[in-house]
């Protein structure tokens, strides 16, 4: 099994374990098997709105065994950044939900709600009912010199109804009114991932996520292996165009792929890569093509072979296009789901 290469698995939540209030099919059963296999598990979320206790309640409601210490949030990583910088008792303007308040309390920081309270810092995290007044107070405090931390800058987040604006959208609203950029605590930056690896005492972790720009790049920033799963935000279009640390080590349909054999790409000729019985190559028009139309259970093989070949071409500065194939495979995935 793929997981046998690693001693621990770190999971993003939204788009990987659940979509809004609904669990991703098969995720709970896969996590049970990983527990039984002796794998250390940590849950890493850029969502700062909820407390670890609330996350645990939701996971247990899905039948997933976990403890609060297994959950690390970007609110906790952001509060640690402020504690290290300003010390306990510092006044912080918090723009977000209960997760931020709990993280500040645990760090010994004092929450205020107005720029008139002269906070030394602003911390901004996702909240589904964020008000324009809260955004206004944040902008005023930052313009008065407060240090600014964003828990994350994800532009969107996956839900059972589709992609909706994430914390990055609210951060952008504040940024439009100030002249500085925030320090970012969450993925893809190091603080959140480092804290999780430290808690698990992980020597050979793998990170499982659904976003190229945060999850996979975050793993790359720590030089740890990653598995991109296609249950959330990103699919073939984003995978094909990934560069550098945005390129995952592995590709899977869901977290259950950790319990399957590794999907291996093989070089079968010049400008040819195969996975299983599906081969990707380049035609005379410099378009990516497949040796045949994949069956439903071969879609991931086709995507992985195509991605590997496109990355080779991109690294060699060869003008090869995979947009048409990416769109076609994306449509196949959507209909298959």
Secondary structure, 3 states (H helix, E strand, C coil): CHHHHCCEEEECCECCCEECCEECCCHHHHHHHHHHCCCEEEEEECCCCCCHHHHHHHHHHCCCCCCHHHEEEHHHHHHHHHHHHHCCCCEEEEECCHHHHHHHHHHCCEEECCHHHCCCEEEECCCCCCCHHHHHHHHHHHHCCCEEEECCCCCEEEECCEEEECHHHHHHHHHCCCCCCCEECCCCCHHHHHHHHHHHCCCCEEEEECCHHHHHHHHHHCCCEEEEECCCCCCHHHHHCCCHHHCCCEEECCHHHHHCCCCCCEEEECCEEEECCEEEEECCCCEEEECCCCCHHHHHHHHHHHHHHHHHHHHCCCCCECHHHHHHHHHHHHHHC
